[in-house]
Amino acid sequence: MASDDVTSVAVRAGSAERAAERTSVDIGSVVRGRFELESMIGEGGMGVVYRAVDRLHKEMQDRDPYVAIKILNSNLKSHPSALIALQRETRKAQLLAHENIINVHTFDRDGSIVYMTMELLDGKSLRTLVEENNAGLPASEAIPMIRSMAKALAYAHDNEIVHADFKPGNVFLTRKKQIKVLDFGLARATPTAAAPEGGSVLESPALGGMTPAYASPEVFDGKEPTPSDDVFALAIVAFELLTGRHPFDYERPDAAGLETVKNTALPALSRLQRKALLRAFGVAKVARHKNAGEFLREFDRASRIKRTALATAAAAIAIAALLFWGPDGGPAIPFEALAPEVRAQFERAVTEGQTALSFGTAGINEALVYFSNAYDLHPNNPRAVQGLETVADRFLASLQDADAVGRTQVFGLLYCNDYLSRYPAVATTCERLLGQTECAAIVAGCQAQATERAR
C-alpha cells in the first residue's frame, strides 16, 4: 500500500508487460458487490493495490469505511497450488494481532478476481523514507523504528511465522509515527518472481520468497527462509535507516561487504546496540540471532543496564567497577554487596542463559546474550564465567564441519566478547582451524571495533 514503492517497483519490472495480466477491474468497479474501487494506490509484483470503500461499513455509517484491496495478478489462476498457499499464508497473517503489523481482513475471490483486503494506511514506506534521507535518519527517529520492526518480527516468530520478504517496501511509517509491517509470508507463496527493490542489479527471481537484495547467504544457497533470515534482512533495513545506503549496494553479501559494514561508523548506536546489529549481519547462521526476539533483547540490553545503574547509587558504583578484577581473580565486589535490583537482574540473566543452553545448539546464540549480560552486571562472577565458557565450548564444537567463512564469523563473535577473548580454548581452537595469522587478524578487527566505539 506504499504507492511510491509499489509504483517504482512496477516501473523497474516492466509495468507494460504486466498490464496485460491484470484482471478486468478499474476505478469504479465493485468487487464482491461490496468493495468499490476509488483510486489506485500502486502496483507491485503480486498485483495492484486500490483504495476502496467498504459499502457494508458505509451503510452502517462507519466513520472510516475505507480499506486497501490488493487485486492479485491474473496469472495466479493458472497456479491453483499458489492460491492455496496464499490463502494459507493470509490466514496466518490474520492471526497476527500486533500494533506494528498491518491488519489483514480477508482473502477471497469474485469470479476470476482474486483479492485480499487489509487496513488502509496513511503515511509513507521506509523505502521512500530512506530515499528522502540519503545521509541516514537521526537516532531519535531510527532507533524507535528498529525496535518496532524487531517487535513485529519477534511477535511473528513467536507464532511460528516467517516474513520471508522483509524489506523497506514492506514496512510503513504512518503519519502518527507508527511502524506497520506488511505482507507476511505472501511472496513465498507466489509463483511469480518478485521484482528487485532499490535498484538492485540482481535480476534473479525471488529467492525462497525473499527479494535478493535482502536475502541472507543461506537463502541464496537455496535454503528455506527461517526467522534468522528475517533477522539478516532486518539488519540491512536498520543499516539503511542509519546510513541512507544499502550495506552491500544491493548485491549478494560477501566477506568484503561485511568488512565494510564493520568499519562503518554508526554514531547513533551505543556500543552494545552496534554489537547486536553487527551480529545480526552474521554470514554463518550459527553466529546470527536465531530470531528477532533474541536480536531485540540484545539490542535493548544497553538500555536495561543503564536503567538499572541509575536506580540507586550502589548500582552505579557496581557498574563503575566493571573494569576491575578482584585480588583473587574473582569479582571485585562481592555479589551480596550489589544493589538488590542488580542481583535480581543477574539471577534472571543466568537462569535464562541456562534455559537457552538446555535447547542445545539452537540455543547457544541466546545463551551468549544472557551470560554476557550477567557478566556485564557482575564481572568475573563464577556462574557467569562458567556459562560463557560452556557457550564457547559449544560454539567451538560446532565448527568442525563449518567452512572457513563460518569459522571466521564465529571466532569474530567470541574474540569480541570481553571475557571469551581471554578464554584459552578460543585461541587454541582458532589457531588450529584457521592458523595464527588469520586469528591475529580477527583479534585486530575486534580491537579496531573497540577503539571506534570508544571515540
C-alpha positions as CSV (number, residue, x, y, z in Angstrom):
1,M,0.0,0.0,0.0
2,A,3.0,2.3,-0.2
3,S,2.2,3.9,-3.6
4,D,5.7,5.3,-4.3
5,D,7.4,1.9,-3.5
6,V,5.0,-0.2,-5.4
7,T,4.9,2.1,-8.4
8,S,8.7,2.3,-8.6
9,V,9.0,-1.4,-8.4
10,A,6.4,-1.8,-11.1
11,V,8.3,0.5,-13.4
12,R,11.5,-1.4,-12.9
13,A,9.9,-4.7,-13.5
14,G,8.1,-3.6,-16.6
15,S,4.6,-2.4,-15.8
16,A,3.7,-2.5,-19.5
17,E,4.2,-6.3,-19.7
18,R,2.2,-6.9,-16.5
19,A,-0.7,-4.7,-17.7
20,A,-1.8,-7.5,-19.9
21,E,-2.1,-9.8,-16.9
22,R,-4.4,-7.5,-14.9
23,T,-7.8,-8.6,-14.1
24,S,-10.8,-6.7,-15.6
25,V,-11.2,-4.2,-12.8
26,D,-10.7,-0.5,-12.8
27,I,-11.6,2.6,-10.8
28,G,-15.3,2.5,-10.1
29,S,-15.5,-1.3,-10.2
30,V,-17.2,-3.1,-7.3
31,V,-15.7,-6.3,-6.1
32,R,-17.9,-8.9,-4.5
33,G,-20.7,-6.4,-4.6
34,R,-19.1,-4.7,-1.6
35,F,-15.7,-3.0,-2.2
36,E,-15.9,0.0,-4.6
37,L,-12.5,0.9,-6.0
38,E,-11.9,4.6,-5.6
39,S,-8.3,5.1,-6.6
40,M,-5.2,3.1,-7.4
41,I,-2.5,3.3,-4.7
42,G,0.2,1.4,-6.5
43,E,1.3,-1.7,-8.4
44,G,3.8,-4.4,-7.4
45,G,5.0,-7.9,-8.3
46,M,1.9,-9.5,-6.8
47,G,-0.8,-7.2,-8.2
48,V,-2.5,-3.8,-8.0
49,V,-3.5,-2.1,-4.7
50,Y,-6.5,0.2,-4.6
51,R,-8.2,2.4,-2.0
52,A,-11.7,1.2,-1.7
53,V,-14.8,2.0,0.2
54,D,-16.5,-0.9,2.0
55,R,-20.2,-0.4,1.1
56,L,-21.3,-2.5,4.0
57,H,-19.5,-0.4,6.5
58,K,-20.7,2.8,4.8
59,E,-24.3,1.6,5.1
60,M,-23.7,1.0,8.8
61,Q,-22.4,4.7,9.0
62,D,-18.9,3.6,9.9
63,R,-16.8,6.8,10.2
64,D,-13.9,5.1,8.5
65,P,-15.3,2.7,5.8
66,Y,-12.1,2.6,3.7
67,V,-9.8,-0.4,3.2
68,A,-6.9,-1.2,0.9
69,I,-7.7,-4.0,-1.5
70,K,-5.0,-5.9,-3.4
71,I,-6.2,-7.4,-6.7
72,L,-3.8,-10.2,-7.5
73,N,-2.3,-10.8,-10.9
74,S,-4.5,-12.9,-13.2
75,N,-1.7,-15.4,-13.8
76,L,-2.4,-16.9,-10.4
77,K,-5.4,-18.6,-11.9
78,S,-3.0,-21.0,-13.7
79,H,-1.4,-21.9,-10.3
80,P,-4.1,-23.5,-8.1
81,S,-1.5,-24.6,-5.6
82,A,-0.3,-20.9,-5.3
83,L,-3.8,-19.8,-4.4
84,I,-4.0,-22.4,-1.7
85,A,-0.6,-21.3,-0.4
86,L,-1.6,-17.6,-0.5
87,Q,-4.8,-18.4,1.4
88,R,-2.8,-20.3,4.0
89,E,-0.3,-17.5,4.4
90,T,-3.1,-14.9,4.6
91,R,-4.8,-16.9,7.3
92,K,-1.6,-16.9,9.3
93,A,-1.2,-13.2,8.9
94,Q,-4.8,-12.7,10.1
95,L,-3.8,-14.2,13.4
96,L,-1.1,-11.7,13.9
97,A,-2.7,-9.1,16.2
98,H,0.1,-6.7,16.9
99,E,0.3,-2.9,16.9
100,N,3.3,-2.9,14.4
101,I,1.7,-5.4,11.9
102,I,-0.9,-4.4,9.4
103,N,-4.4,-5.9,9.9
104,V,-5.3,-8.3,7.2
105,H,-9.1,-8.7,6.8
106,T,-10.0,-11.1,4.0
107,F,-8.6,-13.3,1.2
108,D,-11.3,-14.2,-1.3
109,R,-12.2,-14.3,-5.0
110,D,-15.0,-12.8,-7.1
111,G,-15.2,-14.9,-10.2
112,S,-11.8,-14.6,-11.8
113,I,-10.7,-11.8,-9.5
114,V,-8.6,-12.9,-6.6
115,Y,-8.2,-10.3,-3.9
116,M,-7.3,-9.5,-0.3
117,T,-8.4,-6.6,1.9
118,M,-6.5,-5.0,4.6
119,E,-6.1,-2.0,6.8
120,L,-5.7,1.3,4.8
121,L,-2.6,3.1,5.9
122,D,-1.8,6.8,5.7
123,G,1.9,7.7,5.5
124,K,5.0,6.5,3.6
125,S,7.1,3.4,3.3
126,L,10.6,3.1,4.6
127,R,11.8,2.8,1.1
128,T,10.6,6.4,0.5
129,L,12.0,7.5,3.8
130,V,15.4,6.1,3.0
131,E,15.4,7.8,-0.4
132,E,14.5,11.1,1.2
133,N,17.3,10.8,3.8
134,N,20.4,9.7,2.0
135,A,22.6,10.5,4.9
136,G,20.6,8.5,7.3
137,L,18.0,9.3,10.0
138,P,18.8,10.8,13.4
139,A,19.0,8.3,16.3
140,S,15.8,9.7,17.8
141,E,13.9,8.5,14.7
142,A,15.8,5.5,13.6
143,I,16.2,3.6,16.8
144,P,12.5,3.5,17.7
145,M,11.7,2.3,14.2
146,I,14.3,-0.5,14.5
147,R,12.8,-1.6,17.8
148,S,9.2,-1.5,16.4
149,M,10.3,-3.6,13.4
150,A,12.0,-6.1,15.6
151,K,9.0,-6.3,17.9
152,A,6.7,-7.1,14.9
153,L,9.0,-9.8,13.6
154,A,9.6,-11.2,17.1
155,Y,5.8,-11.5,17.6
156,A,5.5,-13.3,14.2
157,H,8.4,-15.6,15.1
158,D,6.8,-16.4,18.4
159,N,3.8,-17.5,16.4
160,E,6.0,-19.6,14.1
161,I,5.6,-17.3,11.1
162,V,8.5,-16.2,8.9
163,H,8.1,-13.0,6.9
164,A,10.3,-14.3,4.1
165,D,10.4,-10.9,2.2
166,F,11.3,-8.3,4.8
167,K,12.5,-5.1,3.1
168,P,11.8,-1.3,3.3
169,G,9.0,-1.5,0.8
170,N,7.2,-3.9,3.2
171,V,7.4,-1.5,6.2
172,F,5.2,1.5,6.5
173,L,5.5,4.6,8.8
174,T,2.1,6.1,9.4
175,R,1.5,9.8,9.9
176,K,1.2,9.1,13.6
177,K,4.8,7.7,13.5
178,Q,3.7,4.1,14.0
179,I,5.6,1.3,12.2
180,K,3.5,-1.3,10.3
181,V,5.0,-4.4,8.7
182,L,3.2,-5.7,5.6
183,D,2.9,-8.9,3.6
184,F,3.9,-11.6,6.0
185,G,4.8,-14.8,4.0
186,L,2.9,-13.8,0.9
187,A,5.9,-13.5,-1.5
188,R,7.0,-17.1,-0.6
189,A,3.6,-18.4,-1.7
190,T,3.6,-16.6,-5.0
191,P,4.8,-18.5,-8.1
192,T,6.0,-15.4,-10.0
193,A,9.3,-13.7,-9.5
194,A,9.3,-10.7,-7.2
195,A,10.8,-7.5,-8.7
196,P,14.1,-6.4,-7.1
197,E,13.9,-3.5,-4.8
198,G,16.2,-0.5,-4.5
199,G,17.8,-0.6,-8.0
200,S,19.5,-4.0,-7.4
201,V,21.4,-5.4,-10.3
202,L,20.4,-8.8,-9.2
203,E,17.7,-9.8,-11.7
204,S,17.2,-13.3,-10.5
205,P,13.7,-14.4,-9.3
206,A,12.8,-14.0,-5.6
207,L,14.8,-16.4,-3.5
208,G,12.6,-18.5,-1.4
209,G,10.2,-15.6,-1.5
210,M,12.8,-13.0,-0.4
211,T,13.9,-10.1,-2.5
212,P,17.6,-10.8,-3.5
213,A,18.9,-7.6,-2.1
214,Y,17.7,-8.5,1.3
215,A,18.3,-12.3,1.3
216,S,20.8,-14.0,3.6
217,P,23.6,-16.2,2.3
218,E,21.6,-19.3,3.3
219,V,18.6,-18.2,1.2
220,F,21.0,-17.5,-1.7
221,D,22.1,-21.1,-1.4
222,G,18.5,-22.3,-1.8
223,K,17.6,-23.0,1.8
224,E,14.1,-22.4,3.1
225,P,13.7,-18.9,4.9
226,T,13.8,-19.1,8.7
227,P,13.4,-16.5,11.4
228,S,17.2,-16.0,11.3
229,D,16.9,-14.9,7.7
230,D,14.4,-12.3,8.7
231,V,16.9,-11.0,11.2
232,F,19.5,-10.7,8.5
233,A,17.1,-8.6,6.4
234,L,16.2,-6.5,9.5
235,A,19.9,-5.7,9.9
236,I,20.1,-4.5,6.3
237,V,17.0,-2.3,6.7
238,A,18.3,-0.9,10.0
239,F,21.6,-0.1,8.3
240,E,19.8,1.7,5.6
241,L,17.8,3.8,8.1
242,L,21.1,4.7,9.9
243,T,23.2,5.5,6.9
244,G,20.9,6.1,4.0
245,R,22.5,3.4,1.9
246,H,22.4,-0.4,1.3
247,P,25.3,-2.1,3.1
248,F,26.1,-4.3,0.0
249,D,25.0,-1.9,-2.7
250,Y,22.1,-4.2,-3.5
251,E,24.4,-7.1,-4.3
252,R,24.9,-10.5,-2.7
253,P,26.5,-10.2,0.8
254,D,30.1,-11.3,0.9
255,A,33.2,-11.0,3.2
256,A,34.3,-7.7,1.7
257,G,30.8,-6.2,2.1
258,L,30.7,-7.4,5.7
259,E,34.1,-5.9,6.4
260,T,32.8,-2.5,5.1
261,V,29.8,-2.8,7.4
262,K,32.1,-3.4,10.4
263,N,34.2,-0.4,9.5
264,T,31.2,1.9,9.1
265,A,30.7,4.5,11.9
266,L,27.3,4.3,13.4
267,P,27.3,7.1,16.0
268,A,23.5,6.8,16.5
269,L,24.1,3.4,18.3
270,S,25.6,2.6,21.6
271,R,28.4,0.1,21.9
272,L,26.0,-2.8,22.7
273,Q,23.5,-1.8,20.1
274,R,26.2,-1.7,17.4
275,K,27.4,-5.1,18.6
276,A,23.8,-6.5,18.3
277,L,23.5,-5.1,14.8
278,L,26.8,-6.5,13.6
279,R,25.9,-9.9,15.0
280,A,22.6,-9.8,13.0
281,F,24.8,-9.5,9.9
282,G,26.4,-12.9,10.6
283,V,27.3,-14.7,7.4
284,A,27.1,-18.0,9.3
285,K,23.6,-18.7,10.8
286,V,25.2,-20.1,13.9
287,A,26.7,-16.7,14.7
288,R,23.5,-14.8,14.0
289,H,20.5,-14.3,16.3
290,K,18.1,-17.2,15.8
291,N,15.0,-14.9,15.8
292,A,14.0,-11.3,16.1
293,G,13.2,-11.7,19.8
294,E,16.8,-12.6,20.5
295,F,18.0,-9.7,18.5
296,L,15.7,-7.3,20.3
297,R,16.8,-8.5,23.8
298,E,20.5,-7.9,22.9
299,F,19.8,-4.6,21.1
300,D,17.9,-3.3,24.2
301,R,20.3,-4.7,26.7
302,A,22.2,-1.4,27.0
303,S,19.0,0.4,27.9
304,R,18.1,-2.1,30.6
305,I,21.6,-1.9,32.2
306,K,21.5,1.9,32.1
307,R,18.1,2.0,33.8
308,T,19.3,-0.4,36.5
309,A,22.5,1.5,37.0
310,L,20.7,4.8,37.6
311,A,18.2,3.2,40.1
312,T,20.5,3.5,43.1
313,A,23.9,4.8,43.9
314,A,25.0,1.3,44.8
315,A,24.2,0.1,41.3
316,A,26.1,2.9,39.8
317,I,29.2,2.0,41.9
318,A,28.9,-1.6,40.9
319,I,28.8,-0.8,37.2
320,A,31.6,1.6,37.6
321,A,33.7,-1.2,38.9
322,L,33.2,-3.4,35.9
323,L,36.8,-2.8,34.6
324,F,38.5,-4.0,37.8
325,W,39.4,-7.6,38.9
326,G,39.3,-8.8,42.5
327,P,42.6,-9.6,44.2
328,D,42.0,-13.4,43.8
329,G,40.9,-13.1,40.1
330,G,37.2,-13.2,41.2
331,P,34.6,-10.3,41.3
332,A,35.9,-7.0,42.6
333,I,32.7,-6.6,44.5
334,P,31.0,-9.4,46.5
335,F,27.7,-10.5,45.0
336,E,25.9,-9.6,48.3
337,A,27.2,-6.0,48.1
338,L,25.4,-5.4,44.8
339,A,22.2,-3.5,44.8
340,P,19.1,-5.7,45.0
341,E,18.0,-4.7,41.5
342,V,21.4,-5.7,40.1
343,R,21.3,-9.1,41.9
344,A,17.8,-9.8,40.6
345,Q,18.7,-8.9,37.1
346,F,21.9,-11.1,37.3
347,E,19.8,-14.1,38.5
348,R,17.3,-13.6,35.7
349,A,20.1,-13.5,33.1
350,V,21.8,-16.6,34.4
351,T,18.5,-18.5,34.6
352,E,17.6,-17.5,31.0
353,G,21.1,-18.5,29.9
354,Q,20.8,-21.9,31.4
355,T,17.4,-22.4,29.9
356,A,18.7,-21.4,26.4
357,L,21.6,-23.9,26.8
358,S,19.0,-26.7,27.5
359,F,17.9,-26.3,23.9
360,G,21.3,-27.5,22.6
361,T,22.9,-25.9,19.5
362,A,19.7,-24.0,18.7
363,G,20.0,-22.0,22.0
364,I,23.7,-21.1,22.1
365,N,23.3,-17.7,20.5
366,E,20.6,-16.7,23.0
367,A,22.7,-18.2,25.9
368,L,25.6,-16.0,24.8
369,V,23.4,-12.9,25.1
370,Y,22.2,-13.8,28.6
371,F,25.5,-14.9,30.1
372,S,27.2,-11.8,28.6
373,N,24.5,-9.7,30.3
374,A,25.2,-11.4,33.6
375,Y,29.0,-10.9,33.2
376,D,28.5,-7.2,32.4
377,L,26.4,-6.9,35.6
378,H,29.0,-8.7,37.8
379,P,32.3,-9.3,36.1
380,N,34.2,-12.5,36.9
381,N,31.2,-14.0,38.7
382,P,31.9,-17.7,38.6
383,R,28.4,-18.5,37.4
384,A,28.6,-16.0,34.5
385,V,32.1,-17.3,33.7
386,Q,31.0,-20.9,33.6
387,G,28.1,-20.0,31.4
388,L,30.2,-18.1,28.9
389,E,32.8,-20.9,28.8
390,T,30.1,-23.5,28.2
391,V,28.7,-21.4,25.4
392,A,32.2,-21.0,23.8
393,D,32.8,-24.8,24.1
394,R,29.6,-25.5,22.2
395,F,30.4,-22.9,19.5
396,L,33.8,-24.4,19.1
397,A,32.4,-27.9,18.8
398,S,30.0,-26.8,16.1
399,L,32.9,-25.5,13.9
400,Q,34.3,-28.9,13.0
401,D,32.1,-29.1,9.9
402,A,31.9,-25.4,9.2
403,D,33.5,-23.7,6.2
404,A,36.2,-21.0,6.6
405,V,33.7,-18.1,6.4
406,G,31.5,-19.6,9.1
407,R,34.5,-20.3,11.3
408,T,35.8,-16.7,10.9
409,Q,32.4,-15.3,11.8
410,V,32.1,-17.4,15.0
411,F,35.7,-16.6,16.1
412,G,34.9,-12.9,15.5
413,L,31.9,-13.3,17.8
414,L,34.0,-15.0,20.5
415,Y,37.1,-12.8,20.3
416,C,35.0,-9.6,20.5
417,N,33.4,-10.8,23.8
418,D,35.2,-9.2,26.8
419,Y,35.7,-12.4,28.7
420,L,35.9,-15.0,26.0
421,S,38.7,-13.1,24.2
422,R,40.8,-14.3,27.2
423,Y,39.4,-17.9,27.2
424,P,42.3,-20.2,26.3
425,A,40.2,-22.7,24.3
426,V,39.2,-19.9,21.9
427,A,42.8,-19.1,20.9
428,T,43.8,-22.7,20.8
429,T,41.0,-23.8,18.5
430,C,41.3,-20.7,16.3
431,E,44.9,-21.3,15.6
432,R,44.2,-25.0,14.9
433,L,41.4,-24.3,12.5
434,L,42.4,-21.0,10.8
435,G,46.1,-20.5,11.6
436,Q,47.8,-17.9,13.7
437,T,47.9,-15.2,11.1
438,E,44.1,-15.3,10.5
439,C,43.4,-15.4,14.2
440,A,45.6,-12.4,14.8
441,A,43.7,-10.5,12.1
442,I,40.4,-11.3,13.8
443,V,41.7,-10.1,17.1
444,A,43.0,-6.9,15.4
445,G,39.5,-6.4,13.9
446,C,37.9,-6.7,17.4
447,Q,40.4,-4.2,18.8
448,A,39.7,-1.8,16.0
449,Q,35.9,-2.0,16.7
450,A,36.6,-1.4,20.4
451,T,38.7,1.7,19.5
452,E,36.0,3.0,17.2
453,R,33.3,2.6,19.8
454,A,35.4,4.4,22.4
455,R,35.7,7.5,20.3
